[in-house]
Amino acid sequence: MATTTTTETNITIATAILIRSKSNGLLRAAVACCGCLLAGWAAATLPMFRQTEGADRTAAAILTGRSFPTELVTSYIGDAKGADVFGFCRASTKRSLAVLNLYLYEEAFAAGRADLIDTRLRNLLRSVKAALHCAPADAYLWLLLFSFENASGGFKADNLAYLRTSYLMGPHEGWIAIKRNPVALAMLPGLDSSLAQTVLDEFASLVQNGLYEESAAIFAAANPIVRDRLLARLAKVPQPSRERFAKALGALLPSVAVPGIDREDDRPWRR
C-alpha cells in the first residue's frame, strides 16, 4: 500500500513538473513572440517618425506665428504623406498636415492667388477632416472645420455644430480662444442665445486671464453692435482686469469707455 502511494506521489510530482515546464516554455515563447512583434513595429514605424519630424516641428512653429518658405512647407507635406504608407492614424502628424495646409491656403489668400486658392482650400478641408478622424477631441481642428466649411460653401446653420463642438472640446484653452473668439464674434448676431453667451463669456475670460492686448485687438476688430454687447459683459469682470484692458484698448480706440473705468481724457486733474 505504501509503495502504491509513493508511486502515485511521484507520478503527481512528475506531472506537475511537466506541466510547469510546458507553461514556462509557453511563457518564454510568448515573450519571444512579443519581442519580435515590438522589434518589427519599431522597424516599421521609426522611419515614419523621422520622416514626419520636419512637418511636426514646422507646424508647431507656424502656430506661434513663424513664417517659412512655401517650398519648405510643401516638401514637409509630401514627406508626411509619404510616411503614411501603412495608413496609421497618427493624430499628431495628421494635425500637422492640417496646419501646413492652412499655412499654404492663407498664403495664397493673402497674395490674391485665385489660381491657387480653391485647390488649397480643398486640400485644407480634406486634411482637417482626416485629422479629426484621428483626433475627434481636438478643439482647434473643429474651429478650422467651422471656419473653412463656411469659406468653401458659404455659411450654413448646420456648420454651427462644428463651432459648438470646438467650445465643448476646448472651452478654456487660451491660445485657441484667441483664434476662435474673433471668428465667433463676427457671427454673434446670428447665434442662438446659448452659443452667443458662450462667446461673450470667452471674451470676458480672455480679459480676466490677463490677455489684455489680444482681447483689445479682438474688440477693436468687432462691429459696433457686438462691441456694445462685449462692454455689457465686461461689467461683470473684476475692476483690476477692466482697468488693464481699458489701458490696452486706449491705444487702439481711445474714445471707447469701459464700464466702471474713467477714461484719461475724463480726468481734468491729469491734464
C-alpha positions as CSV (number, residue, x, y, z in Angstrom):
1,M,0.0,0.0,0.0
2,A,2.8,2.4,0.9
3,T,4.6,1.6,-2.4
4,T,1.4,2.4,-4.3
5,T,1.1,5.7,-2.5
6,T,4.7,6.6,-3.2
7,T,4.3,5.8,-6.8
8,E,1.2,7.9,-7.2
9,T,3.0,10.8,-5.4
10,N,6.0,10.5,-7.8
11,I,3.7,10.5,-10.8
12,T,1.9,13.6,-9.4
13,I,5.2,15.4,-8.9
14,A,6.4,14.4,-12.3
15,T,3.2,15.6,-13.9
16,A,3.4,18.9,-12.1
17,I,7.0,19.3,-13.2
18,L,6.0,18.5,-16.8
19,I,3.1,21.0,-16.7
20,R,5.3,23.7,-15.2
21,S,7.9,23.0,-17.8
22,K,5.4,23.3,-20.6
23,S,4.0,26.5,-19.0
24,N,7.4,28.0,-18.8
25,G,8.1,27.1,-22.3
26,L,4.8,28.7,-23.5
27,L,5.6,31.8,-21.4
28,R,9.1,32.1,-23.0
29,A,7.6,31.6,-26.4
30,A,5.0,34.3,-25.8
31,V,7.7,36.7,-24.5
32,A,9.9,36.0,-27.5
33,C,6.9,36.5,-29.8
34,C,6.1,39.8,-28.2
35,G,9.7,40.9,-28.5
36,C,9.6,40.0,-32.2
37,L,6.4,42.0,-32.7
38,L,7.8,45.0,-30.9
39,A,11.0,44.9,-32.9
40,G,9.0,44.7,-36.1
41,W,6.8,47.6,-35.1
42,A,9.9,49.7,-34.3
43,A,11.5,48.8,-37.6
44,A,8.3,49.8,-39.4
45,T,7.5,53.0,-37.6
46,L,10.8,54.5,-36.7
47,P,11.5,55.7,-40.2
48,M,8.0,57.2,-40.3
49,F,8.6,59.2,-37.1
50,R,11.9,60.5,-38.6
51,Q,10.2,61.4,-41.9
52,T,7.4,63.4,-40.3
53,E,9.7,65.2,-37.8
54,G,10.1,68.2,-40.0
55,A,6.3,68.5,-40.6
56,D,5.6,68.3,-36.9
57,R,8.2,70.8,-35.9
58,T,7.3,73.3,-38.6
59,A,3.5,73.1,-37.8
60,A,4.2,73.8,-34.2
61,A,6.3,76.8,-35.1
62,I,3.6,78.1,-37.5
63,L,1.1,78.1,-34.7
64,T,3.4,80.5,-32.8
65,G,3.4,82.9,-35.7
66,R,6.6,81.9,-37.6
67,S,6.9,82.0,-41.4
68,F,8.5,79.5,-43.7
69,P,9.3,79.3,-47.4
70,T,6.4,77.8,-49.4
71,E,8.8,75.2,-50.9
72,L,9.8,74.0,-47.5
73,V,6.2,73.7,-46.3
74,T,5.2,71.9,-49.5
75,S,8.1,69.4,-49.1
76,Y,7.2,68.6,-45.5
77,I,3.6,67.9,-46.6
78,G,5.0,65.5,-49.1
79,D,7.2,63.8,-46.5
80,A,4.3,63.4,-44.1
81,K,2.1,61.9,-46.8
82,G,4.8,59.6,-48.0
83,A,5.4,58.3,-44.4
84,D,1.8,57.2,-44.1
85,V,2.3,54.1,-46.2
86,F,0.6,51.8,-43.7
87,G,-2.4,54.1,-43.1
88,F,-1.6,54.7,-39.5
89,C,-4.0,57.1,-37.7
90,R,-1.2,59.1,-36.1
91,A,-3.1,62.1,-34.8
92,S,-0.1,64.5,-34.3
93,T,1.1,64.1,-37.9
94,K,-2.5,64.4,-39.3
95,R,-2.9,67.6,-37.3
96,S,0.5,68.9,-38.6
97,L,-0.7,68.3,-42.2
98,A,-3.8,70.3,-41.5
99,V,-1.8,73.2,-40.1
100,L,0.7,73.1,-43.0
101,N,-2.2,73.1,-45.5
102,L,-3.8,76.0,-43.6
103,Y,-0.5,77.9,-43.9
104,L,-0.4,77.4,-47.7
105,Y,-4.1,78.4,-48.1
106,E,-3.7,81.6,-46.0
107,E,-0.5,82.5,-48.0
108,A,-2.4,82.1,-51.3
109,F,-5.4,84.1,-50.0
110,A,-3.2,86.9,-48.7
111,A,-1.5,87.1,-52.1
112,G,-4.7,87.1,-54.0
113,R,-3.7,84.0,-55.9
114,A,-7.0,83.0,-57.4
115,D,-5.3,80.2,-59.3
116,L,-4.3,78.5,-56.0
117,I,-7.0,79.5,-53.5
118,D,-9.6,76.9,-54.5
119,T,-7.2,74.0,-54.7
120,R,-5.5,74.8,-51.4
121,L,-8.9,75.3,-49.7
122,R,-9.9,71.8,-50.8
123,N,-6.6,70.4,-49.6
124,L,-7.1,72.1,-46.3
125,L,-10.6,70.8,-45.7
126,R,-9.5,67.3,-46.7
127,S,-6.6,67.4,-44.3
128,V,-8.7,68.8,-41.4
129,K,-11.3,66.1,-41.8
130,A,-8.6,63.4,-41.9
131,A,-7.1,64.8,-38.7
132,L,-10.5,64.9,-37.0
133,H,-11.0,61.3,-37.9
134,C,-7.9,60.5,-35.8
135,A,-8.4,63.2,-33.1
136,P,-12.1,63.9,-32.7
137,A,-11.5,65.8,-29.4
138,D,-9.2,68.5,-30.9
139,A,-10.9,71.8,-30.4
140,Y,-8.7,73.7,-32.8
141,L,-9.4,71.3,-35.7
142,W,-13.2,71.8,-35.1
143,L,-12.6,75.5,-35.3
144,L,-10.8,75.1,-38.6
145,L,-13.6,72.9,-40.0
146,F,-16.2,75.5,-39.0
147,S,-14.2,78.4,-40.5
148,F,-13.3,76.8,-43.8
149,E,-16.6,75.0,-44.4
150,N,-18.1,78.5,-44.3
151,A,-15.3,79.7,-46.7
152,S,-15.9,76.8,-49.1
153,G,-19.7,76.6,-49.3
154,G,-20.9,79.7,-47.5
155,F,-22.4,79.9,-44.1
156,K,-24.9,77.2,-43.2
157,A,-26.7,76.9,-39.9
158,D,-25.5,73.3,-39.7
159,N,-21.9,74.4,-39.6
160,L,-22.6,75.9,-36.1
161,A,-22.4,72.3,-34.8
162,Y,-18.6,72.5,-35.5
163,L,-18.2,75.7,-33.5
164,R,-20.2,74.2,-30.6
165,T,-18.0,71.2,-30.6
166,S,-14.9,73.3,-30.6
167,Y,-16.2,75.0,-27.4
168,L,-17.2,71.7,-25.9
169,M,-13.8,70.1,-26.5
170,G,-11.7,73.1,-25.5
171,P,-13.6,75.6,-23.5
172,H,-10.6,77.1,-21.6
173,E,-7.6,76.8,-23.9
174,G,-6.3,80.4,-24.2
175,W,-4.4,80.1,-27.5
176,I,-7.4,78.5,-29.1
177,A,-9.8,81.1,-27.6
178,I,-7.6,83.9,-29.1
179,K,-8.2,82.4,-32.6
180,R,-11.8,81.3,-32.0
181,N,-13.3,84.4,-30.4
182,P,-13.0,86.8,-33.3
183,V,-14.4,84.2,-35.7
184,A,-17.4,83.6,-33.4
185,L,-17.9,87.3,-32.7
186,A,-18.2,88.0,-36.4
187,M,-21.3,85.8,-36.4
188,L,-22.6,86.8,-33.0
189,P,-25.9,88.4,-34.2
190,G,-26.9,85.2,-35.9
191,L,-26.1,82.8,-33.0
192,D,-28.7,81.4,-30.6
193,S,-28.7,82.8,-27.1
194,S,-26.8,80.0,-25.5
195,L,-23.9,79.9,-28.0
196,A,-23.8,83.7,-28.1
197,Q,-23.4,83.8,-24.3
198,T,-20.6,81.2,-24.5
199,V,-18.8,83.5,-27.0
200,L,-19.2,86.6,-24.8
201,D,-18.1,84.7,-21.7
202,E,-15.0,83.6,-23.6
203,F,-14.1,87.2,-24.4
204,A,-14.5,88.1,-20.7
205,S,-12.3,85.2,-19.8
206,L,-9.5,86.5,-22.1
207,V,-9.7,89.8,-20.3
208,Q,-9.9,88.2,-16.8
209,N,-6.9,85.9,-17.6
210,G,-4.6,88.8,-18.4
211,L,-4.7,88.7,-22.2
212,Y,-5.3,92.4,-22.5
213,E,-3.6,93.3,-25.8
214,E,-5.1,90.3,-27.5
215,S,-8.6,91.0,-26.2
216,A,-8.3,94.7,-27.1
217,A,-7.3,93.8,-30.7
218,I,-10.4,91.4,-30.9
219,F,-12.6,94.1,-29.5
220,A,-11.3,96.7,-32.0
221,A,-12.0,94.4,-34.9
222,A,-15.6,93.8,-33.9
223,N,-18.5,95.7,-35.3
224,P,-20.2,98.4,-33.1
225,I,-23.2,96.3,-32.2
226,V,-21.0,93.5,-31.0
227,R,-18.8,95.9,-29.1
228,D,-21.8,97.1,-27.0
229,R,-22.6,93.5,-26.0
230,L,-18.9,92.9,-25.1
231,L,-18.8,96.0,-22.9
232,A,-22.0,94.9,-21.2
233,R,-20.4,91.6,-20.4
234,L,-17.2,93.2,-19.2
235,A,-19.1,95.0,-16.5
236,K,-19.0,91.7,-14.5
237,V,-15.3,91.3,-14.8
238,P,-13.2,92.4,-11.7
239,Q,-12.2,96.0,-11.9
240,P,-8.4,95.5,-11.9
241,S,-8.8,93.4,-15.1
242,R,-11.1,96.1,-16.6
243,E,-8.6,98.8,-15.8
244,R,-5.8,97.0,-17.6
245,F,-8.0,96.1,-20.5
246,A,-9.1,99.8,-20.8
247,K,-5.4,100.8,-20.9
248,A,-4.7,98.4,-23.7
249,L,-7.8,99.4,-25.6
250,G,-7.0,103.1,-25.2
251,A,-4.0,102.6,-27.6
252,L,-6.5,101.4,-30.3
253,L,-9.8,103.1,-29.5
254,P,-9.2,105.9,-27.0
255,S,-12.8,107.1,-27.3
256,V,-14.3,103.8,-26.0
257,A,-15.3,103.8,-22.4
258,V,-15.0,100.6,-20.5
259,P,-17.8,100.1,-17.8
260,G,-16.7,101.5,-14.5
261,I,-13.4,102.9,-15.7
262,D,-12.8,106.6,-16.2
263,R,-11.0,107.5,-19.5
264,E,-7.8,109.5,-19.2
265,D,-9.5,112.5,-21.1
266,D,-12.3,112.5,-18.5
267,R,-9.8,113.3,-15.7
268,P,-9.1,117.0,-16.0
269,W,-6.7,117.0,-13.0
270,R,-4.4,114.8,-15.0
271,R,-4.2,117.2,-17.9
